[in-house]
Amino acid sequence: MLMSGEGFDRALPPVQESLRMYNPKQFQTNETSVLHDFIRAHPLGLLISTDGRSTEADLIPFYLDAGQEVLRAHVSKANPQWSRLTEHPHALVVFQGPQGYITPNWYATKKVDGKVVPTWNYSMVQVRGPVRVVHDQDWLHRHVSQLTDFFEQSQSTPWALSDAPASFVHGQLKGIVGLEVTLKSLEGKWKMSQNRAAEDRAGVVEGLRVAGRQDLASLIP
């Protein structure tokens, strides 16, 4: 079967070249294992593609195969994005983690000179790379089974694809198209008050904990 991602190194449309992330050095996170763990913990990614004239964006759960450095997912055949990706096989996938509003009231320096303003803290990973569009039913069956097993592992009695009638599963698979994104570029951004003084960061941590946001507080350095 011809892989529609072949030849992805050809020049990309200007819009694709401009899909970059503003990421100051103090917010950058580039350790591969950390970024992989982040994707596994927050697997619902925003799949973005463009043909140079218009852009499509869909939220899709992804499975990370770290060994092969790819993300696998699927979309409905009714979703036009897979057709776009067949013609323009390159995508940006955005994964977002804990985020939240940061009030100036938490900063210790507010009491010193009042020169503080609100901000928003957040964490995210962006993946860019070529896309292979897959119609093969065996591939789709393996993918859906693998994706299901990954998400069901936390259940007391995990559901498996084999629990459903084979004829029903076969019919469902006919309605989807597979996507495989190669991790050509992997970039993380943790905007977690790194640009604030130590006493301000301590105030943010305390404020978040009081607000019940331990998930976000734990990411403040």
C-alpha positions as a printed Julia matrix, in Angstrom:
221×3 Matrix{Float64}:
   0.0    0.0    0.0
   1.35   3.43  -0.91
   2.13   5.51   2.15
   0.57   8.92   1.59
   3.2   10.51   3.86
   5.99   9.74   1.36
   7.67  12.81  -0.04
   6.82  14.97   2.99
  10.14  16.81   2.79
   8.92  18.81  -0.17
   8.28  22.51   0.43
   5.35  23.13   2.73
   2.71  25.81   2.17
   3.57  29.18   3.8
   0.78  28.76   6.37
   2.35  25.53   7.62
   5.76  27.16   7.91
   4.18  29.91  10.06
   2.56  27.49  12.53
   5.25  27.98  15.16
   5.07  28.4   18.93
   6.36  31.42  20.84
   8.51  29.74  23.46
  10.97  31.86  25.51
  13.99  29.92  26.75
  12.92  29.91  30.42
   9.68  28.1   29.5
  11.19  25.48  27.17
  11.1   21.79  28.07
  12.95  19.54  25.65
  13.69  16.29  27.51
  12.16  13.59  25.33
  11.1   11.27  28.17
   9.31  14.14  29.93
   7.48  15.11  26.74
   6.49  11.49  26.06
   5.13  11.12  29.61
   3.17  14.34  29.15
   1.5   13.06  25.97
   0.58   9.78  27.67
  -0.95  11.7   30.58
  -2.82  14.14  28.3
  -3.55  12.13  25.13
  -6.38  14.25  23.74
  -4.56  16.24  21.08
  -5.65  19.05  18.78
  -4.84  17.87  15.25
  -4.19  20.83  12.94
  -3.6   20.68   9.2
  -3.6   23.19   6.38
  -3.52  23.26   2.62
  -2.16  26.82   2.5
  -5.63  28.3    2.03
  -7.64  27.07   4.99
  -6.95  25.2    8.23
  -8.71  22.28   9.95
  -8.51  21.51  13.68
 -10.02  18.52  15.54
  -9.62  17.11  19.05
  -8.61  13.45  18.78
  -7.24  10.92  21.31
  -3.76   9.74  20.31
  -1.67   6.71  21.18
   2.06   7.33  21.46
   4.35   4.59  20.2
   7.62   5.89  21.65
   9.6    2.99  20.18
   8.67   3.95  16.63
   8.44   7.68  17.39
   4.91   7.98  16.05
   1.45   9.06  17.18
  -1.48   6.95  16.02
  -5.12   8.02  15.86
  -8.22   7.72  13.72
 -11.01   9.93  12.46
 -14.43   9.36  10.98
 -14.55   8.93   7.21
 -17.03  11.81   7.29
 -14.28  14.08   8.66
 -12.72  15.96   5.7
  -9.39  16.38   7.48
  -8.06  12.99   6.39
  -8.6   13.94   2.74
  -6.65  17.15   3.3
  -3.87  15.17   4.96
  -3.74  12.81   2.0
  -2.92  15.74  -0.27
  -0.89  17.74   2.27
   0.61  15.12   4.62
   1.96  17.28   7.4
   0.33  18.14  10.73
   0.71  19.96  14.02
  -0.67  18.2   17.1
  -1.08  20.16  20.35
  -1.42  18.49  23.76
  -2.42  20.65  26.73
  -1.92  19.9   30.41
  -2.69  21.74  33.67
  -3.44  25.45  33.23
  -5.02  28.24  35.21
  -5.34  31.93  36.05
  -2.7   33.51  38.29
  -3.87  36.51  40.34
  -1.39  39.27  41.29
  -2.67  38.92  44.88
  -0.44  35.86  45.24
   2.77  37.76  44.5
   4.86  38.88  47.46
   6.13  41.82  45.39
   2.6   43.21  45.17
   3.07  44.54  48.71
   6.39  46.16  47.78
   5.59  48.38  44.81
   2.3   47.12  43.34
   3.94  46.63  39.95
   2.28  43.32  39.15
  -0.33  42.13  36.67
  -2.37  38.93  36.19
  -1.16  36.11  33.98
  -2.05  32.58  32.96
   0.12  29.54  33.63
  -0.09  26.5   31.36
   1.74  23.47  30.04
   1.71  22.07  26.53
   3.52  19.88  24.02
   3.52  20.43  20.28
   4.32  17.71  17.76
   5.01  18.41  14.1
   5.6   15.85  11.43
   4.55  13.97   8.31
   1.26  12.08   8.33
   0.44   8.7    6.85
  -3.25   8.16   6.11
  -4.22   4.51   6.58
  -7.23   2.61   5.21
  -5.96  -0.93   5.85
  -8.5   -2.8    8.02
  -5.9   -4.95   9.79
  -3.94  -1.84  10.78
  -7.11  -0.16  12.02
  -8.08  -3.2   14.08
  -4.65  -3.32  15.76
  -4.71   0.4   16.38
  -8.19   0.53  17.92
  -7.4   -2.5   20.07
  -4.14  -0.92  21.27
  -5.8    2.44  21.91
  -8.62   0.78  23.85
  -6.24  -1.3   25.96
  -4.28   1.83  26.86
  -7.32   3.73  28.08
  -9.0    0.76  29.73
  -6.0   -0.22  31.86
  -7.23   1.89  34.79
 -10.62   0.15  34.87
 -11.28  -2.57  37.45
 -12.63  -4.77  34.64
 -11.03  -3.53  31.41
 -13.18  -3.69  28.29
 -11.48  -5.19  25.24
 -12.29  -4.88  21.57
 -12.85  -8.63  21.5
 -15.78  -8.17  23.91
 -17.87  -6.83  21.02
 -19.17  -9.07  18.2
 -16.58  -9.36  15.41
 -19.13  -8.41  12.74
 -20.05  -5.25  14.69
 -16.39  -4.25  15.09
 -15.77  -4.88  11.39
 -18.65  -2.57  10.52
 -17.36   0.15  12.83
 -13.86  -0.05  11.36
 -15.27   0.59   7.9
 -16.35   4.02   9.1
 -12.93   5.29  10.2
  -9.57   6.25   8.69
  -6.24   5.81  10.48
  -3.59   8.48  10.95
   0.06   8.01  11.85
   2.09  11.13  12.68
   5.88  10.82  12.8
   7.45  12.86  15.61
   9.76  14.92  13.44
   9.58  17.83  15.89
   8.7   17.6   19.6
   8.58  20.75  21.71
   7.34  21.46  25.23
   6.37  24.68  26.95
   5.84  24.93  30.69
   4.88  28.54  31.48
   4.95  28.18  35.25
   6.04  31.51  36.75
   9.73  30.87  35.99
  10.1   34.58  35.2
   9.0   35.6   38.73
  11.15  35.98  41.84
  11.37  33.03  44.24
   9.06  34.68  46.78
   6.44  35.31  44.08
   6.61  31.69  42.93
   6.16  30.55  46.54
   3.08  32.76  46.77
   1.67  31.27  43.57
   2.19  27.74  44.9
   0.4   28.57  48.15
  -2.44  30.34  46.36
  -2.97  27.43  43.99
  -2.95  24.92  46.83
  -5.57  26.88  48.73
  -7.63  27.03  45.52
  -7.44  23.25  45.24
  -5.12  23.32  42.22
  -2.38  21.01  43.42
  -1.99  19.74  39.86
  -0.84  23.18  38.76
   1.0   24.06  41.97
   3.18  20.97  41.62
   4.56  22.28  38.33
   5.83  25.59  39.72
   9.66  25.35  39.99
